[in-house]
């Protein structure tokens, strides 16, 4: 790979600008619609209050590759949401730059050179515009996200803007930080009460009282600021620094991948044989992200008996963690950078290696009874499982109809019988988990910090609780890169997200936890709002003479586990693969005979026709649970299970659950003893010579013997 040449421009770090590569090189003015109303450019030009902004639009190119300017873009067809700063707002921004000594006078003549001037133009322009392309409608205020949530679509600076609502519903701010107690938003850009929802033929204009200029602070930057002020999360920052994590938390983009993409070493298109008319794309970036769930300084002061966070030392925290017996097997010394150290294990369990906004902490899409289009009310208990930084451990984010809110590592008793509701029945005090205060979330360019008010630890009780659960991982959740690069969960179902490819490792290893061999054509497919029968709507789909090696998440405790693999067989183009499993990824033993992905519950579908299945699947009989249980046992004997009752087959709001579809089954592919201190791998290798045959993965499950072979409480159907 070529090494990246780094160019340091004055103010670039302050402004946080990045040039978008997705726009076309020229604006085709000949292909404009006949408008019944004026364009955004036309509207802005008619109002003197935007004269400074219009001038900046005319001076700012669409991208590095384009000779057209943004003013021309906003006069062409499209779906643009423009947060247009007034002349006063732009002047206030120049005043701020001057007060900081960054320019010599608060005017366009005060810039030291053209490079700095150009960078500030782009800050003002790129951050103010969300380009919805051909498929995503522009945002009217009635369609803005919920409080503290991000707009689903990035702005032209490839940043996602957050909406905050003040003390009344008409008080709307772009970005900023909201005090959850007072409702006061600090540092945000207020949207004018009267000059909003201005309808143009190609989008909406909303006037803002200050320039939208998101901070370029990284997670490391904001934590360092807490250490300096001794406020908010100063203790967390002290632990992060002691464990040597600041360099990692400073990462924003993989510059090697940037160079590979720009130099065309990574191809732009990802052509899947099923989507020839709508080819997919390779990711333009490989971004890093982090989410920290941090005890507040007030928690530490109360529990350590200190007046302020500045009085708290590393020894104070270490003694507390040891006294609580959070990590009895960790080393109790001052070698904090060692992942076996007690403080290292404590703080890294608070960090997930992905940037997770509020609305994606728990993915809600097609769980039973839920339909976001008709109601925001949650219907059944739902959760997401992730793997932490440092010593890899399981982390659960949970949300249910009641109690309200998101919890870490909550393990309630659920109504999970064959005719149950899958809602909470009760929850022991020691299994309640930790409430996540999403209203006080702080976002930076590469992450989020969420406050918690109880000590978070992966102690023996937590591990035991995990082992008593069936652990289901959506395939996309296994890879932080999908969340960090806005690939996962496109609820609008845009063409751009339908098919996203990954380069093979000979070109570049994009996914840290998956080795993609030469000859493998790997795709992430988003079926959101397309009626697909997938858990959470998406899937991993692979063609070619493929070979892939997956690093698995850790198990919670030592024991016998089943690994289940979910496949949807409603297609005649599925293939066959050999599965390998073990700890030595260079010499993994084969697990049984090849896996036939064409084998449905009732029919084996092939390009040559349909044949009888050997699975033993039967639709549940009403009021005959004993018979249904016998069918389940028969299927297990054949190495199969029905799909779960938890999610709807066919998209949100559909009545048919995955359990009732013969094309949605789980395969028991591994049954082995596993150790939480070892790393395990699964390898999938095609055994067919036909490169058009597909490998498919929807989700995987870990299930301990104590769950699947429990004579007193059989595993539930959910």
Secondary structure, DSSP 8 states (H G I E B T S, - for coil): ---------TTHHHHT------S-SS--GGG----SS--HHHHHHT-GGGHHHHHHHHHSBSSTT-SSBHHHHTTSSS-EEEEEE-HHHHHHHHHHHHHTTSSSSSSTT--SSHHHHHHHHHHHHHTTEEE-TTTS----GGG--STT-B-SS-BTTS---BEEE-SSTT-EEES-EE-TTT--EES-EEB-SSS-SEEETTEEEEEESS--------HHHHHHHHHHHT-SSHHHHHHHHHTT-HHHHT--B-HHHHHHHHTTSS-SEE--GGGTTS-EEE-S--B--EEEEEE-HHHHHHHHT-SSGGG--HHHHHHHHHHTTTTTTSB-SS-TTSTTBHHHHHHHTTEESS---GGGSS--SSBTT--TTT-----S-EEEEEEBSSS--EEEEEE-SSS-SEEES---EE--STT---SEEE--GGG--EEEEEEEEEEETTEEEEEESS-----HHHHHHHHTS-EEEEGGGG-HHHHHTT-S--TT--HHHHEEEE--TTT----TTEEE-TTEEEEEEE-TTTT--SGGGEEEEEEES-EEEEE----SSSEEEEEEEEEE---TTB-EEEEEEES-TTS-EE-SS-EETTB-SSEEEETTEEEE-SS------TT-HHHHHHHHHHHHHTTEEE--SSBBTTSTT-S-BGGG-TTEEEEEEEEEEE-TTS--EEEEEE--S-TT-BEEE-EEEEEEHHHHT-SSS-----
